């Protein structure tokens, strides 16, 4: 392996790579690694205008519909196309994980690690005018960034966002349209029902929310009685619903038939497959590795618990380590002997700024892995 003294990579990162058997030479071309963006559906005819505005030719990513690559030095944040919501930045690896979910109109989708929001936007684009997306994240400020993205791209109509621990989240998707709430029992007080969401809430409501957040700051999210709902769209099923019904948890019998059609567990990891995160490791340190691995397994367990019969789950990371990929999947399969690995793909492409490592599970019947050893970083090929 490369000597630490001859490498521009941080010493701590090199030690981490060595401990995990990863060759540092794969990071040499990081300065020339392109960025990626996704074109909002319906904006295809404007691609030439977008190219003229950012003064750059966009290269179509043939294996990932709607994605384009561009040089790393090209900035899009101040462009009119970006400000108008016609394009948004998202790693191709993140897009690949969402693509494998095979989202169809009408699906109820759960993202247990939703921040910072680009994956949510793509999910909602694919969902169309039916179904719902539920985004969960333990970090409120990061989930607030998701809310901002949804509003910017006008994609939040069928979405709801919860500040919650993804390892214990237990709320069902709302399968009844909010327009049918009028036939429900009138025993519930009117002010206990959710009105249409607005960022301009009354002073008393803002004061209650601030007090609730202050209380939550003194205890962990997992100790909170209910997850904090920070956003919901007009057709997310929340409007007109009582709080008791929103926060009703599912029994095991209800989960099998009334839970989520698709679940994404894009687990928190050490991000060693993402070039842009490498320099942050000096500040993050490495003592959190074991905790992150344990959390990933808990997230996978809970994600699968919330998957309905016939549904599809994708477990993904942006790490190249066996500990955060194969080992997690192997342990999960040992605990769930009736479940088999349907597809495992781990690909590192020279033209991708982050690695896509993902496993799909289909409940209840699955087939064998694509690769016997579960790893293939050399082919650089992802499924179309």
Secondary structure as the mmCIF struct_conf table of DSSP 4:
data_model
#
loop_
_struct_conf.conf_type_id
_struct_conf.id
_struct_conf.beg_label_comp_id
_struct_conf.beg_label_asym_id
_struct_conf.beg_label_seq_id
_struct_conf.end_label_comp_id
_struct_conf.end_label_asym_id
_struct_conf.end_label_seq_id
HELX_RH_3T_P HELX_RH_3T_P1 UNK A 4 UNK A 6
BEND BEND1 UNK A 8 UNK A 9
HELX_RH_AL_P HELX_RH_AL_P1 UNK A 11 UNK A 19
TURN_TY1_P TURN_TY1_P1 UNK A 20 UNK A 21
HELX_RH_3T_P HELX_RH_3T_P2 UNK A 24 UNK A 32
HELX_LH_PP_P HELX_LH_PP_P1 UNK A 33 UNK A 34
STRN STRN1 UNK A 35 UNK A 39
HELX_LH_PP_P HELX_LH_PP_P2 UNK A 40 UNK A 40
TURN_TY1_P TURN_TY1_P2 UNK A 41 UNK A 42
HELX_RH_3T_P HELX_RH_3T_P3 UNK A 44 UNK A 46
HELX_RH_AL_P HELX_RH_AL_P2 UNK A 47 UNK A 54
TURN_TY1_P TURN_TY1_P3 UNK A 55 UNK A 55
BEND BEND2 UNK A 56 UNK A 56
HELX_LH_PP_P HELX_LH_PP_P3 UNK A 57 UNK A 58
STRN STRN2 UNK A 59 UNK A 60
TURN_TY1_P TURN_TY1_P4 UNK A 62 UNK A 63
BEND BEND3 UNK A 64 UNK A 64
TURN_TY1_P TURN_TY1_P5 UNK A 65 UNK A 66
STRN STRN3 UNK A 67 UNK A 70
TURN_TY1_P TURN_TY1_P6 UNK A 72 UNK A 73
TURN_TY1_P TURN_TY1_P7 UNK A 77 UNK A 78
BEND BEND4 UNK A 79 UNK A 79
HELX_RH_AL_P HELX_RH_AL_P3 UNK A 80 UNK A 83
TURN_TY1_P TURN_TY1_P8 UNK A 84 UNK A 85
BEND BEND5 UNK A 86 UNK A 86
STRN STRN4 UNK A 87 UNK A 89
HELX_RH_AL_P HELX_RH_AL_P4 UNK A 92 UNK A 100
TURN_TY1_P TURN_TY1_P9 UNK A 101 UNK A 101
TURN_TY1_P TURN_TY1_P10 UNK A 105 UNK A 106
STRN STRN5 UNK A 108 UNK A 111
TURN_TY1_P TURN_TY1_P11 UNK A 112 UNK A 113
TURN_TY1_P TURN_TY1_P12 UNK A 115 UNK A 116
BEND BEND6 UNK A 117 UNK A 117
HELX_RH_AL_P HELX_RH_AL_P5 UNK A 118 UNK A 127
TURN_TY1_P TURN_TY1_P13 UNK A 128 UNK A 129
BEND BEND7 UNK A 130 UNK A 131
STRN STRN6 UNK A 132 UNK A 137
BEND BEND8 UNK A 138 UNK A 138
HELX_RH_AL_P HELX_RH_AL_P6 UNK A 140 UNK A 152
TURN_TY1_P TURN_TY1_P14 UNK A 153 UNK A 154
HELX_RH_3T_P HELX_RH_3T_P4 UNK A 156 UNK A 158
STRN STRN7 UNK A 159 UNK A 163
TURN_TY1_P TURN_TY1_P15 UNK A 166 UNK A 168
STRN STRN8 UNK A 171 UNK A 171
HELX_LH_PP_P HELX_LH_PP_P4 UNK A 172 UNK A 173
BEND BEND9 UNK A 176 UNK A 176
HELX_RH_3T_P HELX_RH_3T_P5 UNK A 178 UNK A 183
BEND BEND10 UNK A 184 UNK A 184
TURN_TY1_P TURN_TY1_P16 UNK A 186 UNK A 187
BEND BEND11 UNK A 188 UNK A 188
HELX_RH_3T_P HELX_RH_3T_P6 UNK A 190 UNK A 192
STRN STRN9 UNK A 193 UNK A 193
HELX_LH_PP_P HELX_LH_PP_P5 UNK A 194 UNK A 197
BEND BEND12 UNK A 199 UNK A 200
HELX_RH_AL_P HELX_RH_AL_P7 UNK A 203 UNK A 217
TURN_TY1_P TURN_TY1_P17 UNK A 218 UNK A 218
BEND BEND13 UNK A 219 UNK A 219
HELX_RH_3T_P HELX_RH_3T_P7 UNK A 221 UNK A 223
BEND BEND14 UNK A 224 UNK A 226
STRN STRN10 UNK A 228 UNK A 232
TURN_TY1_P TURN_TY1_P18 UNK A 234 UNK A 235
BEND BEND15 UNK A 236 UNK A 237
TURN_TY1_P TURN_TY1_P19 UNK A 239 UNK A 240
STRN STRN11 UNK A 242 UNK A 242
HELX_RH_AL_P HELX_RH_AL_P8 UNK A 243 UNK A 246
TURN_TY1_P TURN_TY1_P20 UNK A 247 UNK A 247
HELX_LH_PP_P HELX_LH_PP_P6 UNK A 248 UNK A 248
STRN STRN12 UNK A 249 UNK A 249
HELX_LH_PP_P HELX_LH_PP_P7 UNK A 250 UNK A 251
HELX_RH_AL_P HELX_RH_AL_P9 UNK A 252 UNK A 258
BEND BEND16 UNK A 259 UNK A 259
STRN STRN13 UNK A 260 UNK A 266
TURN_TY1_P TURN_TY1_P21 UNK A 272 UNK A 273
STRN STRN14 UNK A 274 UNK A 274
HELX_RH_3T_P HELX_RH_3T_P8 UNK A 275 UNK A 280
HELX_RH_AL_P HELX_RH_AL_P10 UNK A 281 UNK A 284
BEND BEND17 UNK A 286 UNK A 286
TURN_TY1_P TURN_TY1_P22 UNK A 287 UNK A 288
HELX_RH_AL_P HELX_RH_AL_P11 UNK A 289 UNK A 305
TURN_TY1_P TURN_TY1_P23 UNK A 306 UNK A 306
STRN STRN15 UNK A 307 UNK A 317
BEND BEND18 UNK A 318 UNK A 318
BEND BEND19 UNK A 322 UNK A 322
TURN_TY1_P TURN_TY1_P24 UNK A 323 UNK A 325
HELX_RH_AL_P HELX_RH_AL_P12 UNK A 326 UNK A 335
TURN_TY1_P TURN_TY1_P25 UNK A 337 UNK A 338
STRN STRN16 UNK A 343 UNK A 347
TURN_TY1_P TURN_TY1_P26 UNK A 350 UNK A 351
BEND BEND20 UNK A 353 UNK A 353
STRN STRN17 UNK A 354 UNK A 354
STRN STRN18 UNK A 356 UNK A 362
BEND BEND21 UNK A 363 UNK A 364
BEND BEND22 UNK A 370 UNK A 371
TURN_TY1_P TURN_TY1_P27 UNK A 372 UNK A 373
BEND BEND23 UNK A 374 UNK A 374
BEND BEND24 UNK A 378 UNK A 379
#
